[in-house]
């Protein structure tokens, strides 16, 4: 596979074979990591991480992944650069690509990472935008492979606001890999119709299906993966909590909902999760609305079916695979 100096911006740009290559590469890196085998294949290179939105998993995965590969890393947080304030995105891309061998961006509009890539002379990687979250998807599918051995013909159900970057990206990767995708949510939270049409063409070519339904019984029937995300995404207004709680409480992942899926179904979540009140926001929501759990119950989150920490670890290995593939001839 030829990935050298190719940007990693959205999975719509990648074929089934290319996606599976990256996942296999990630699995190989995971084995090396577990065996303690050094793999500093990119020693002497440097990468910069541009974060307009804070993160735990994405930042740590890029930093540790880069260091495992022998690279130096610079982190520029929300107030750490002049991009968009005193310096244009175009100029930022041209400056940073003179100093670094790769640029990661995590922030807002997809147009920003696309513009960075347009003017950068080195690979640019999308760590998350409002529209897409491609590195998360590689970790999700890798976790499916680890649990089921294969993914084609399986069914993944996303419960929640399917208009967000995770919902969009899950639909894209499922349609590319022959996985049946179901969005189970109120109709006003269904994904963009244009993207649905595009993904249905990919799914048809793979012999898989895309289902949009408000019915949890229909949605969860035959599911191998039950997936959810927070009800209000990063960057959205806190005033949305009241509306989302009312809309999405019927779609909270409970043991009862899990029982509607296949017996061997697993639970996934991109994290962080509001499954208890042991966070500042969780406590604030409890005090205001009287609920102790939001998108998933603590019982499901802590159950044997929950693979969320394997999934989180796999962010490291898949991100490492993306960096290596796009920086190696």
C-alpha positions in Angstrom: 0.0 0.0 0.0 1.3 3.5 -0.9 0.6 5.9 1.9 3.8 8.0 1.8 3.0 11.7 2.2 -0.8 11.1 1.9 -2.9 13.0 4.3 -5.3 11.2 6.7 -8.4 13.5 6.8 -11.5 11.3 6.4 -12.2 7.7 5.7 -14.3 8.6 2.6 -10.9 9.0 0.9 -9.8 5.4 1.7 -10.6 2.0 0.2 -11.5 -1.1 2.1 -8.0 -2.6 1.4 -6.3 0.6 2.6 -8.3 0.7 5.9 -7.6 -3.0 6.6 -3.9 -2.5 5.9 -3.8 0.2 8.6 -5.6 -2.0 11.1 -3.3 -4.9 10.4 -0.3 -2.6 10.8 -1.7 -1.4 14.1 -2.1 -5.0 15.3 1.6 -5.7 14.4 2.6 -2.6 16.4 0.5 -3.7 19.4 2.3 -7.1 19.4 5.7 -5.4 19.3 4.7 -3.1 22.1 3.5 -6.0 24.2 6.7 -8.0 23.6 8.8 -4.9 24.4 10.4 -4.8 20.9 11.7 -1.4 20.0 10.3 0.0 16.8 11.9 3.4 16.5 11.6 3.4 12.7 11.1 7.2 12.4 14.0 8.3 14.6 15.1 11.8 13.8 11.7 13.0 12.6 9.4 15.4 14.5 5.7 16.0 14.6 3.5 18.8 15.9 0.1 18.4 17.5 -2.4 21.3 17.0 -5.2 21.0 19.5 -8.1 23.5 19.4 -10.1 21.0 21.5 -8.6 19.3 24.6 -8.3 15.5 24.7 -6.9 12.7 26.8 -6.8 9.7 24.4 -6.0 11.5 21.1 -3.2 13.6 22.6 -1.6 10.7 24.6 -1.9 8.3 21.6 -0.2 10.7 19.2 2.5 11.6 21.8 3.3 8.0 22.9 2.9 6.7 19.4 5.4 9.3 18.0 7.9 8.6 20.9 7.6 4.8 20.3 8.5 5.4 16.7 11.5 7.5 17.8 10.1 10.9 17.0 10.1 14.2 18.8 6.7 15.7 19.6 5.6 19.3 20.1 2.1 19.9 21.6 0.3 23.2 20.9 -2.9 23.5 22.9 -5.9 25.8 22.4 -3.8 28.9 23.4 -0.4 27.6 22.2 -0.3 28.9 18.6 -1.3 32.0 16.6 -3.3 29.9 14.1 -6.6 31.7 13.2 -5.7 34.7 15.5 -2.6 36.5 14.2 -1.7 33.9 11.5 -3.9 32.3 8.8 -4.3 28.6 8.5 -2.5 28.8 5.2 0.5 30.5 6.7 0.5 28.2 9.7 0.7 25.1 7.5 3.6 26.5 5.5 5.5 27.5 8.6 5.0 24.2 10.5 5.8 22.0 7.5 9.2 23.7 7.2 10.0 22.6 10.7 8.1 19.3 11.2 7.6 16.0 9.3 3.9 15.6 10.2 1.1 17.8 11.5 -1.9 16.6 13.5 -5.0 18.8 13.9 -7.9 18.4 16.4 -10.5 21.0 16.5 -13.6 22.4 14.8 -14.6 22.5 11.1 -13.4 19.9 8.7 -12.5 22.7 6.3 -9.7 23.7 8.7 -7.8 20.4 8.5 -8.5 20.3 4.8 -6.9 23.7 4.4 -3.9 22.8 6.5 -3.4 19.8 4.3 -3.7 21.8 1.1 -0.9 24.2 2.1 1.3 21.8 4.1 4.2 20.0 2.4 4.1 17.2 5.0 1.3 14.7 6.0 -1.6 16.1 7.9 -3.7 13.9 10.2 -7.2 14.5 11.4 -7.4 14.0 15.2 -11.1 15.1 15.3 -13.2 17.7 13.6 -16.9 18.5 14.0 -17.7 16.3 11.0 -15.3 13.3 11.3 -13.2 11.3 13.7 -11.2 8.9 11.5 -8.5 7.7 13.9 -11.2 6.7 16.5 -12.8 4.5 13.8 -9.6 2.5 13.2 -9.4 1.7 16.9 -13.1 0.7 17.0 -12.7 -1.8 14.1 -9.5 -3.1 15.5 -11.4 -3.9 18.7 -14.1 -5.7 16.7 -11.4 -7.8 15.1 -9.9 -8.7 18.4 -13.3 -9.9 19.7 -14.9 -11.5 16.7 -12.0 -12.4 14.4 -13.7 -10.8 11.4 -16.1 -7.9 10.9 -17.8 -8.3 7.5 -21.4 -9.2 7.9 -21.5 -8.0 11.6 -23.9 -5.3 12.7 -23.0 -2.2 14.6 -25.6 -0.1 16.2 -25.0 3.5 17.3 -27.5 5.0 19.8 -27.4 8.7 20.3 -26.9 11.9 18.2 -25.8 10.3 14.9 -25.1 13.7 13.3 -21.9 14.1 15.2 -18.4 13.1 14.1 -18.5 9.6 15.7 -21.9 8.8 14.2 -20.8 10.1 10.8 -17.5 8.2 10.8 -19.0 4.9 12.1 -21.4 5.0 9.2 -18.6 5.6 6.7 -16.2 2.9 7.9 -19.0 0.3 8.3 -20.2 1.0 4.7 -16.6 0.6 3.5 -16.0 -2.7 5.3 -19.3 -4.5 4.7 -20.6 -4.0 8.3 -24.3 -3.4 8.7 -24.7 0.0 10.3 -27.8 1.1 12.3 -28.4 4.5 13.6 -30.9 4.2 16.5 -32.1 7.6 17.6 -34.9 10.2 17.3 -35.3 11.1 13.7 -34.2 14.7 14.3 -30.8 13.2 15.3 -30.3 11.1 12.2 -27.2 11.8 10.1 -27.0 14.1 7.1 -29.1 12.7 4.3 -26.4 13.4 1.7 -23.8 11.4 3.7 -26.3 8.6 4.2 -26.9 8.4 0.4 -23.1 8.3 -0.2 -22.6 5.6 2.4 -25.5 3.5 1.1 -23.7 3.3 -2.3 -20.6 1.9 -0.5 -22.7 -0.5 1.5 -24.5 -1.8 -1.5 -21.2 -2.6 -3.2 -20.2 -4.5 -0.1 -23.5 -6.3 0.4 -24.2 -4.6 3.7 -27.1 -2.3 4.9 -27.6 1.0 6.5 -30.7 1.3 8.7 -32.0 4.5 10.4 -34.7 3.8 13.0 -36.2 5.2 16.2 -37.1 1.7 17.4 -34.6 0.1 19.8 -36.0 -3.4 19.3 -35.5 -3.1 15.5 -32.2 -1.4 15.8 -30.6 -3.8 18.3 -31.8 -7.1 16.8 -28.8 -9.0 15.5 -26.3 -6.5 16.8 -22.7 -7.5 17.5 -21.6 -4.0 18.6 -23.6 -1.5 20.7 -22.0 1.9 20.5 -22.9 5.2 22.1 -21.3 8.6 22.7 -22.0 11.6 25.0 -25.3 13.4 24.4 -23.8 16.9 24.0 -20.5 17.0 22.0 -17.5 19.1 22.8 -18.1 22.6 21.5 -21.9 22.4 21.7 -23.7 24.7 24.1 -24.5 23.5 27.6 -28.1 24.7 27.1 -28.7 21.6 24.9 -28.5 19.2 27.9 -32.2 19.6 28.8 -33.4 18.9 25.3 -30.9 16.0 24.7 -31.8 14.3 28.0 -35.5 14.3 27.1 -34.8 13.1 23.5 -32.1 10.4 24.3 -33.1 8.9 27.7 -35.0 6.1 25.8 -31.7 5.3 24.0 -29.5 5.1 27.1 -27.6 1.8 26.9 -28.9 -0.3 29.8 -28.6 -4.0 30.5 -32.1 -4.4 29.1 -31.1 -2.8 25.8 -27.9 -4.9 25.7 -30.1 -8.0 26.0 -31.8 -7.1 22.7 -28.5 -7.5 20.9 -26.6 -10.8 20.2 -25.5 -12.8 23.2 -21.8 -12.2 22.3 -22.4 -8.4 21.7 -19.8 -6.0 22.9 -20.3 -2.4 24.2 -18.0 0.4 22.8 -17.7 4.1 23.6 -15.1 6.6 22.3 -14.9 8.1 25.8 -15.1 10.1 28.0 -18.4 8.7 29.3 -20.9 10.0 31.8 -21.8 6.7 33.4 -21.7 8.0 37.0 -21.4 11.3 38.8 -17.7 11.1 39.5 -16.9 14.0 37.2 -17.5 17.7 37.4 -20.0 17.7 34.5 -21.6 14.5 35.7 -22.3 16.0 39.1 -23.6 19.2 37.6 -26.0 17.3 35.4 -27.1 15.3 38.5 -27.7 18.4 40.6 -29.7 20.1 37.8 -31.6 17.2 36.3 -31.5 14.5 38.9 -29.9 11.7 36.8 -26.8 9.7 37.8 -26.1 8.2 34.4 -26.5 9.5 30.9 -25.7 7.7 27.7 -24.8 4.4 29.4 -25.5 2.9 32.8 -22.6 2.2 35.1 -23.6 -1.5 35.1 -23.1 -1.8 31.3 -19.9 0.4 31.3 -18.3 -1.9 34.0 -19.6 -5.2 32.6 -17.7 -7.9 30.8 -19.3 -6.9 27.6 -17.7 -3.5 27.8 -14.5 -3.3 25.8 -14.0 0.5 26.1 -10.5 0.3 27.6 -9.2 -2.1 25.0 -10.7 0.4 22.5 -9.0 3.3 24.2 -5.6 1.5 24.1 -6.1 0.7 20.5 -6.1 4.4 19.7 -2.4 4.3 20.4 -1.6 1.4 18.0 -3.9 2.7 15.2 -2.6 6.3 15.4 1.0 4.9 15.3 0.1 2.9 12.2 -1.3 6.1 10.5 1.9 8.1 11.3 4.2 5.3 10.2 2.4 4.5 7.0 2.2 8.2 5.8 5.8 9.0 6.7 7.6 5.9 5.3 8.4 5.2 1.7 
